Amino acid sequence: MCDIEYLDLFDEVPYKYVKSIITSCKTMQDKIEVDIEVDIEDLKSEYEWMCKTKFTFPLYIESGCKMFEVIKEYNSSSATAMYIMENLDEDEE
């Protein structure tokens, strides 16, 4: 869940879905243990100095499961790019 928060992926998800997950977590330990599997796909950016990544993930809510797709475009030398390279690319190996 920390990667999703750091990358602000919830910013593009309607609040009612995020709220249902947050309110289901009664303690900080519950929040840490929420496991959301995210598929990560690099996309071609129109500028070579930019990176573009697609994140696809399900949110399980009271009425079932809903899939979300968030596309982030960021400078290849930004903190976001470094975070993804150091933390998320290793997970794919």
N, C-alpha and C positions, 0 to 999 in steps of 0.2 A: 504494500500500500504506500510505502514511503516514496517509491519511484514515481507513482502516479501523482502524488501530492507535489513532489519536487518539480516535475515537468508540467504542472498545472493542467493535466489532462481533464480534470473535473470541471475546469472553467468552461468547456464547451458542451457539457452535459446538462440537460435541464435540471434545475434545482430539486424538483420533486424526487428524482431518482437518487441523487446524492444524499438528500435528507433521509431517505428511507434506510440507507446504509449507516449513516452517521448516528441516527437515533437508535439503531439496533445495537450499537456498541455502547455498553454501559460504563466500561472502564477503559483506561488507556491500553491495558493488556488486550482487551477485546479488539481494539482498533489496530493494534500491531498484528494480531493474528488473522485479520481479514486478508484472505489470499485471493487476489484477482489475477488471473492469468491473462497476460497481454501479449498479443502477437505483434511483432515489430518488423516493419518492412521499409527498407531504404527506397526512396523514390528519386527520380532524376529531377534535379532543380534546373530552372532555366538559366541560372548563373552558376559558374563553376566555384565561386567563393561561398556559395550557400549550400546548406544541407537541407534535405526534406525527408521526413520520416513519417510513416503512417502507423498509428497505434490502433489496434482493434481489440476490444475487450467486452466481455459480458458483465452486466450487473444483474444480480439475482435479487429481485424485489418481491414483495408480497404477492403481486399478481403474476409472477413468473420471471422469465429471463428476457432481457432486452440487450441487443448488441449495439455497441457504439463504435464509431470510427472517428479518430481525431488525426488531422494532418498538421504537423508542426514544420515550419520553415524557419531556419535559424542560421546565423553566421557560422562558418566552419571553425572559426577560432574562438567562439563564445564559450561561456561556462556550460551552457546546455550541451554543446557538442562534446566538450571534454567529459561531462558527466555520462553521456550516452556511450562514448567510446570506452570509458573506464569501467562502467558498471553494467551496462546492458549488453554490449557486444560480446563480452566474456560469457554471458549466460547462454548465448546461442551455440557456443563451441561444444 
